[in-house]
Amino acid sequence: MTSASFLHGEHGVEHQLRTLRRLTGLPTVSTTSAFQHAVKHLNLTAVALASV
């Protein structure tokens, strides 16, 4: 998955991961889902993100 997964929000990312799990039968993770988990775990309310 790519940074495009950020565009679809939390539910879009989970949909992508479910699809990959179903197709591969393997555990899945993405940069986006890891980032979302970290933001929630740290109770952050705002994050600045830059991509070059």
PDB file with SEQRES, HELIX, SHEET and CRYST1 records, atoms N, CA, C and O in Angstrom:
SEQRES   1 A   52  MET THR SER ALA SER PHE LEU HIS GLY GLU HIS GLY VAL          
SEQRES   2 A   52  GLU HIS GLN LEU ARG THR LEU ARG ARG LEU THR GLY LEU          
SEQRES   3 A   52  PRO THR VAL SER THR THR SER ALA PHE GLN HIS ALA VAL          
SEQRES   4 A   52  LYS HIS LEU ASN LEU THR ALA VAL ALA LEU ALA SER VAL          
HELIX    1 AA1 SER A    3  HIS A    8  5                                   6    
HELIX    2 AA2 GLY A    9  THR A   24  1                                  16    
HELIX    3 AA3 THR A   31  HIS A   41  1                                  11    
CRYST1    1.000    1.000    1.000  90.00  90.00  90.00 P 1           1          
ATOM      1  N   MET A   1       0.848  -1.169   0.000  1.00  0.00           N  
ATOM      2  CA  MET A   1       0.000   0.000   0.000  1.00  0.00           C  
ATOM      3  C   MET A   1       0.889   1.226   0.000  1.00  0.00           C  
ATOM      4  O   MET A   1       2.061   1.170   0.374  1.00  0.00           O  
ATOM      5  N   THR A   2       0.321   2.309  -0.418  1.00  0.00           N  
ATOM      6  CA  THR A   2       1.090   3.538  -0.567  1.00  0.00           C  
ATOM      7  C   THR A   2       0.514   4.634   0.305  1.00  0.00           C  
ATOM      8  O   THR A   2      -0.454   4.422   1.034  1.00  0.00           O  
ATOM      9  N   SER A   3       1.114   5.794   0.223  1.00  0.00           N  
ATOM     10  CA  SER A   3       0.607   6.937   0.977  1.00  0.00           C  
ATOM     11  C   SER A   3      -0.799   7.320   0.535  1.00  0.00           C  
ATOM     12  O   SER A   3      -1.476   8.074   1.233  1.00  0.00           O  
ATOM     13  N   ALA A   4      -1.250   6.820  -0.599  1.00  0.00           N  
ATOM     14  CA  ALA A   4      -2.618   7.095  -1.051  1.00  0.00           C  
ATOM     15  C   ALA A   4      -3.642   6.580  -0.057  1.00  0.00           C  
ATOM     16  O   ALA A   4      -4.781   7.048  -0.046  1.00  0.00           O  
ATOM     17  N   SER A   5      -3.254   5.613   0.788  1.00  0.00           N  
ATOM     18  CA  SER A   5      -4.194   5.092   1.783  1.00  0.00           C  
ATOM     19  C   SER A   5      -4.587   6.173   2.794  1.00  0.00           C  
ATOM     20  O   SER A   5      -5.621   6.052   3.451  1.00  0.00           O  
ATOM     21  N   PHE A   6      -3.780   7.221   2.925  1.00  0.00           N  
ATOM     22  CA  PHE A   6      -4.148   8.333   3.805  1.00  0.00           C  
ATOM     23  C   PHE A   6      -5.393   9.061   3.284  1.00  0.00           C  
ATOM     24  O   PHE A   6      -6.141   9.647   4.066  1.00  0.00           O  
ATOM     25  N   LEU A   7      -5.609   9.024   1.993  1.00  0.00           N  
ATOM     26  CA  LEU A   7      -6.703   9.784   1.387  1.00  0.00           C  
ATOM     27  C   LEU A   7      -8.084   9.252   1.745  1.00  0.00           C  
ATOM     28  O   LEU A   7      -9.062   9.999   1.705  1.00  0.00           O  
ATOM     29  N   HIS A   8      -8.177   7.993   2.089  1.00  0.00           N  
ATOM     30  CA  HIS A   8      -9.474   7.373   2.328  1.00  0.00           C  
ATOM     31  C   HIS A   8      -9.847   7.306   3.798  1.00  0.00           C  
ATOM     32  O   HIS A   8     -10.889   6.751   4.147  1.00  0.00           O  
ATOM     33  N   GLY A   9      -9.019   7.858   4.655  1.00  0.00           N  
ATOM     34  CA  GLY A   9      -9.334   7.897   6.074  1.00  0.00           C  
ATOM     35  C   GLY A   9      -9.209   6.548   6.753  1.00  0.00           C  
ATOM     36  O   GLY A   9      -8.787   5.560   6.151  1.00  0.00           O  
ATOM     37  N   GLU A  10      -9.581   6.532   8.004  1.00  0.00           N  
ATOM     38  CA  GLU A  10      -9.423   5.347   8.847  1.00  0.00           C  
ATOM     39  C   GLU A  10     -10.161   4.128   8.291  1.00  0.00           C  
ATOM     40  O   GLU A  10      -9.626   3.019   8.296  1.00  0.00           O  
ATOM     41  N   HIS A  11     -11.375   4.332   7.818  1.00  0.00           N  
ATOM     42  CA  HIS A  11     -12.163   3.202   7.320  1.00  0.00           C  
ATOM     43  C   HIS A  11     -11.627   2.670   5.998  1.00  0.00           C  
ATOM     44  O   HIS A  11     -11.699   1.470   5.734  1.00  0.00           O  
ATOM     45  N   GLY A  12     -11.096   3.548   5.177  1.00  0.00           N  
ATOM     46  CA  GLY A  12     -10.509   3.115   3.915  1.00  0.00           C  
ATOM     47  C   GLY A  12      -9.275   2.256   4.126  1.00  0.00           C  
ATOM     48  O   GLY A  12      -9.055   1.276   3.414  1.00  0.00           O  
ATOM     49  N   VAL A  13      -8.474   2.635   5.110  1.00  0.00           N  
ATOM     50  CA  VAL A  13      -7.271   1.871   5.423  1.00  0.00           C  
ATOM     51  C   VAL A  13      -7.657   0.482   5.923  1.00  0.00           C  
ATOM     52  O   VAL A  13      -7.083  -0.518   5.494  1.00  0.00           O  
ATOM     53  N   GLU A  14      -8.626   0.423   6.827  1.00  0.00           N  
ATOM     54  CA  GLU A  14      -9.052  -0.876   7.351  1.00  0.00           C  
ATOM     55  C   GLU A  14      -9.624  -1.755   6.247  1.00  0.00           C  
ATOM     56  O   GLU A  14      -9.411  -2.968   6.247  1.00  0.00           O  
ATOM     57  N   HIS A  15     -10.338  -1.163   5.318  1.00  0.00           N  
ATOM     58  CA  HIS A  15     -10.865  -1.923   4.180  1.00  0.00           C  
ATOM     59  C   HIS A  15      -9.713  -2.516   3.355  1.00  0.00           C  
ATOM     60  O   HIS A  15      -9.769  -3.679   2.956  1.00  0.00           O  
ATOM     61  N   GLN A  16      -8.685  -1.724   3.107  1.00  0.00           N  
ATOM     62  CA  GLN A  16      -7.530  -2.208   2.357  1.00  0.00           C  
ATOM     63  C   GLN A  16      -6.848  -3.364   3.087  1.00  0.00           C  
ATOM     64  O   GLN A  16      -6.486  -4.368   2.473  1.00  0.00           O  
ATOM     65  N   LEU A  17      -6.676  -3.217   4.391  1.00  0.00           N  
ATOM     66  CA  LEU A  17      -6.013  -4.264   5.165  1.00  0.00           C  
ATOM     67  C   LEU A  17      -6.845  -5.543   5.203  1.00  0.00           C  
ATOM     68  O   LEU A  17      -6.299  -6.639   5.081  1.00  0.00           O  
ATOM     69  N   ARG A  18      -8.158  -5.412   5.371  1.00  0.00           N  
ATOM     70  CA  ARG A  18      -9.036  -6.596   5.354  1.00  0.00           C  
ATOM     71  C   ARG A  18      -8.936  -7.317   4.016  1.00  0.00           C  
ATOM     72  O   ARG A  18      -8.877  -8.546   3.966  1.00  0.00           O  
ATOM     73  N   THR A  19      -8.918  -6.544   2.931  1.00  0.00           N  
ATOM     74  CA  THR A  19      -8.822  -7.136   1.603  1.00  0.00           C  
ATOM     75  C   THR A  19      -7.504  -7.894   1.449  1.00  0.00           C  
ATOM     76  O   THR A  19      -7.491  -9.020   0.952  1.00  0.00           O  
ATOM     77  N   LEU A  20      -6.415  -7.291   1.867  1.00  0.00           N  
ATOM     78  CA  LEU A  20      -5.116  -7.964   1.774  1.00  0.00           C  
ATOM     79  C   LEU A  20      -5.075  -9.224   2.633  1.00  0.00           C  
ATOM     80  O   LEU A  20      -4.541 -10.248   2.206  1.00  0.00           O  
ATOM     81  N   ARG A  21      -5.637  -9.158   3.847  1.00  0.00           N  
ATOM     82  CA  ARG A  21      -5.686 -10.341   4.715  1.00  0.00           C  
ATOM     83  C   ARG A  21      -6.473 -11.464   4.054  1.00  0.00           C  
ATOM     84  O   ARG A  21      -6.061 -12.624   4.066  1.00  0.00           O  
ATOM     85  N   ARG A  22      -7.611 -11.098   3.478  1.00  0.00           N  
ATOM     86  CA  ARG A  22      -8.469 -12.093   2.828  1.00  0.00           C  
ATOM     87  C   ARG A  22      -7.757 -12.729   1.640  1.00  0.00           C  
ATOM     88  O   ARG A  22      -7.821 -13.945   1.459  1.00  0.00           O  
ATOM     89  N   LEU A  23      -7.084 -11.925   0.834  1.00  0.00           N  
ATOM     90  CA  LEU A  23      -6.429 -12.437  -0.364  1.00  0.00           C  
ATOM     91  C   LEU A  23      -5.163 -13.239  -0.068  1.00  0.00           C  
ATOM     92  O   LEU A  23      -4.848 -14.193  -0.780  1.00  0.00           O  
ATOM     93  N   THR A  24      -4.448 -12.856   0.970  1.00  0.00           N  
ATOM     94  CA  THR A  24      -3.166 -13.513   1.253  1.00  0.00           C  
ATOM     95  C   THR A  24      -3.247 -14.526   2.389  1.00  0.00           C  
ATOM     96  O   THR A  24      -2.435 -15.449   2.455  1.00  0.00           O  
ATOM     97  N   GLY A  25      -4.220 -14.361   3.283  1.00  0.00           N  
ATOM     98  CA  GLY A  25      -4.283 -15.216   4.462  1.00  0.00           C  
ATOM     99  C   GLY A  25      -3.199 -14.890   5.473  1.00  0.00           C  
ATOM    100  O   GLY A  25      -2.928 -15.683   6.375  1.00  0.00           O  
ATOM    101  N   LEU A  26      -2.579 -13.726   5.327  1.00  0.00           N  
ATOM    102  CA  LEU A  26      -1.478 -13.325   6.202  1.00  0.00           C  
ATOM    103  C   LEU A  26      -1.831 -12.078   6.995  1.00  0.00           C  
ATOM    104  O   LEU A  26      -2.684 -11.296   6.574  1.00  0.00           O  
ATOM    105  N   PRO A  27      -1.180 -11.884   8.144  1.00  0.00           N  
ATOM    106  CA  PRO A  27      -1.364 -10.631   8.877  1.00  0.00           C  
ATOM    107  C   PRO A  27      -0.895  -9.457   8.015  1.00  0.00           C  
ATOM    108  O   PRO A  27       0.043  -9.598   7.231  1.00  0.00           O  
ATOM    109  N   THR A  28      -1.538  -8.316   8.158  1.00  0.00           N  
ATOM    110  CA  THR A  28      -1.162  -7.151   7.358  1.00  0.00           C  
ATOM    111  C   THR A  28      -1.006  -5.920   8.243  1.00  0.00           C  
ATOM    112  O   THR A  28      -1.607  -5.815   9.312  1.00  0.00           O  
ATOM    113  N   VAL A  29      -0.192  -5.005   7.771  1.00  0.00           N  
ATOM    114  CA  VAL A  29      -0.010  -3.705   8.409  1.00  0.00           C  
ATOM    115  C   VAL A  29       0.416  -2.740   7.304  1.00  0.00           C  
ATOM    116  O   VAL A  29       0.983  -3.146   6.290  1.00  0.00           O  
ATOM    117  N   SER A  30       0.135  -1.478   7.518  1.00  0.00           N  
ATOM    118  CA  SER A  30       0.574  -0.468   6.560  1.00  0.00           C  
ATOM    119  C   SER A  30       1.152   0.712   7.326  1.00  0.00           C  
ATOM    120  O   SER A  30       0.947   0.850   8.532  1.00  0.00           O  
ATOM    121  N   THR A  31       1.866   1.545   6.619  1.00  0.00           N  
ATOM    122  CA  THR A  31       2.394   2.756   7.238  1.00  0.00           C  
ATOM    123  C   THR A  31       1.251   3.591   7.809  1.00  0.00           C  
ATOM    124  O   THR A  31       1.355   4.132   8.910  1.00  0.00           O  
ATOM    125  N   THR A  32       0.173   3.688   7.057  1.00  0.00           N  
ATOM    126  CA  THR A  32      -0.966   4.489   7.492  1.00  0.00           C  
ATOM    127  C   THR A  32      -1.592   3.928   8.756  1.00  0.00           C  
ATOM    128  O   THR A  32      -1.876   4.680   9.688  1.00  0.00           O  
ATOM    129  N   SER A  33      -1.815   2.617   8.805  1.00  0.00           N  
ATOM    130  CA  SER A  33      -2.442   2.035   9.995  1.00  0.00           C  
ATOM    131  C   SER A  33      -1.522   2.156  11.208  1.00  0.00           C  
ATOM    132  O   SER A  33      -1.999   2.379  12.320  1.00  0.00           O  
ATOM    133  N   ALA A  34      -0.221   2.013  11.011  1.00  0.00           N  
ATOM    134  CA  ALA A  34       0.729   2.180  12.114  1.00  0.00           C  
ATOM    135  C   ALA A  34       0.722   3.625  12.609  1.00  0.00           C  
ATOM    136  O   ALA A  34       0.767   3.877  13.813  1.00  0.00           O  
ATOM    137  N   PHE A  35       0.668   4.558  11.684  1.00  0.00           N  
ATOM    138  CA  PHE A  35       0.615   5.974  12.030  1.00  0.00           C  
ATOM    139  C   PHE A  35      -0.660   6.282  12.817  1.00  0.00           C  
ATOM    140  O   PHE A  35      -0.614   6.971  13.836  1.00  0.00           O  
ATOM    141  N   GLN A  36      -1.794   5.771  12.341  1.00  0.00           N  
ATOM    142  CA  GLN A  36      -3.065   6.002  13.026  1.00  0.00           C  
ATOM    143  C   GLN A  36      -3.034   5.424  14.431  1.00  0.00           C  
ATOM    144  O   GLN A  36      -3.513   6.056  15.372  1.00  0.00           O  
ATOM    145  N   HIS A  37      -2.478   4.237  14.581  1.00  0.00           N  
ATOM    146  CA  HIS A  37      -2.385   3.609  15.899  1.00  0.00           C  
ATOM    147  C   HIS A  37      -1.532   4.460  16.840  1.00  0.00           C  
ATOM    148  O   HIS A  37      -1.900   4.665  17.997  1.00  0.00           O  
ATOM    149  N   ALA A  38      -0.396   4.955  16.348  1.00  0.00           N  
ATOM    150  CA  ALA A  38       0.496   5.778  17.165  1.00  0.00           C  
ATOM    151  C   ALA A  38      -0.191   7.073  17.593  1.00  0.00           C  
ATOM    152  O   ALA A  38      -0.063   7.483  18.747  1.00  0.00           O  
ATOM    153  N   VAL A  39      -0.919   7.723  16.683  1.00  0.00           N  
ATOM    154  CA  VAL A  39      -1.625   8.965  17.003  1.00  0.00           C  
ATOM    155  C   VAL A  39      -2.652   8.713  18.111  1.00  0.00           C  
ATOM    156  O   VAL A  39      -2.746   9.490  19.061  1.00  0.00           O  
ATOM    157  N   LYS A  40      -3.411   7.638  17.989  1.00  0.00           N  
ATOM    158  CA  LYS A  40      -4.404   7.304  19.022  1.00  0.00           C  
ATOM    159  C   LYS A  40      -3.734   6.971  20.341  1.00  0.00           C  
ATOM    160  O   LYS A  40      -4.170   7.436  21.394  1.00  0.00           O  
ATOM    161  N   HIS A  41      -2.673   6.164  20.295  1.00  0.00           N  
ATOM    162  CA  HIS A  41      -1.966   5.742  21.509  1.00  0.00           C  
ATOM    163  C   HIS A  41      -1.392   6.943  22.263  1.00  0.00           C  
ATOM    164  O   HIS A  41      -1.392   6.967  23.494  1.00  0.00           O  
ATOM    165  N   LEU A  42      -0.911   7.927  21.527  1.00  0.00           N  
ATOM    166  CA  LEU A  42      -0.306   9.122  22.134  1.00  0.00           C  
ATOM    167  C   LEU A  42      -1.335  10.209  22.438  1.00  0.00           C  
ATOM    168  O   LEU A  42      -0.985  11.279  22.936  1.00  0.00           O  
ATOM    169  N   ASN A  43      -2.609   9.934  22.135  1.00  0.00           N  
ATOM    170  CA  ASN A  43      -3.685  10.902  22.373  1.00  0.00           C  
ATOM    171  C   ASN A  43      -3.410  12.256  21.702  1.00  0.00           C  
ATOM    172  O   ASN A  43      -3.658  13.308  22.290  1.00  0.00           O  
ATOM    173  N   LEU A  44      -2.905  12.217  20.490  1.00  0.00           N  
ATOM    174  CA  LEU A  44      -2.616  13.449  19.777  1.00  0.00           C  
ATOM    175  C   LEU A  44      -3.901  13.987  19.151  1.00  0.00           C  
ATOM    176  O   LEU A  44      -4.766  13.222  18.724  1.00  0.00           O  
ATOM    177  N   THR A  45      -4.009  15.300  19.104  1.00  0.00           N  
ATOM    178  CA  THR A  45      -5.180  15.921  18.478  1.00  0.00           C  
ATOM    179  C   THR A  45      -4.836  16.593  17.165  1.00  0.00           C  
ATOM    180  O   THR A  45      -5.726  16.931  16.385  1.00  0.00           O  
ATOM    181  N   ALA A  46      -3.546  16.791  16.915  1.00  0.00           N  
ATOM    182  CA  ALA A  46      -3.123  17.398  15.656  1.00  0.00           C  
ATOM    183  C   ALA A  46      -1.744  16.858  15.298  1.00  0.00           C  
ATOM    184  O   ALA A  46      -0.916  16.605  16.173  1.00  0.00           O  
ATOM    185  N   VAL A  47      -1.510  16.687  14.002  1.00  0.00           N  
ATOM    186  CA  VAL A  47      -0.234  16.195  13.514  1.00  0.00           C  
ATOM    187  C   VAL A  47       0.080  16.933  12.218  1.00  0.00           C  
ATOM    188  O   VAL A  47      -0.785  17.104  11.359  1.00  0.00           O  
ATOM    189  N   ALA A  48       1.324  17.362  12.096  1.00  0.00           N  
ATOM    190  CA  ALA A  48       1.771  17.974  10.841  1.00  0.00           C  
ATOM    191  C   ALA A  48       2.511  16.899  10.067  1.00  0.00           C  
ATOM    192  O   ALA A  48       3.363  16.202  10.617  1.00  0.00           O  
ATOM    193  N   LEU A  49       2.185  16.768   8.793  1.00  0.00           N  
ATOM    194  CA  LEU A  49       2.785  15.728   7.961  1.00  0.00           C  
ATOM    195  C   LEU A  49       3.272  16.361   6.669  1.00  0.00           C  
ATOM    196  O   LEU A  49       2.534  17.090   6.006  1.00  0.00           O  
ATOM    197  N   ALA A  50       4.514  16.078   6.317  1.00  0.00           N  
ATOM    198  CA  ALA A  50       5.074  16.596   5.071  1.00  0.00           C  
ATOM    199  C   ALA A  50       5.622  15.439   4.263  1.00  0.00           C  
ATOM    200  O   ALA A  50       6.165  14.482   4.815  1.00  0.00           O  
ATOM    201  N   SER A  51       5.477  15.533   2.967  1.00  0.00           N  
ATOM    202  CA  SER A  51       5.980  14.506   2.076  1.00  0.00           C  
ATOM    203  C   SER A  51       6.735  15.182   0.943  1.00  0.00           C  
ATOM    204  O   SER A  51       6.251  16.133   0.329  1.00  0.00           O  
ATOM    205  N   VAL A  52       7.906  14.681   0.684  1.00  0.00           N  
ATOM    206  CA  VAL A  52       8.708  15.256  -0.402  1.00  0.00           C  
ATOM    207  C   VAL A  52       9.052  14.212  -1.420  1.00  0.00           C  
ATOM    208  O   VAL A  52       9.723  14.509  -2.408  1.00  0.00           O  
TER     209      VAL A  52                                                      
END                                                                             
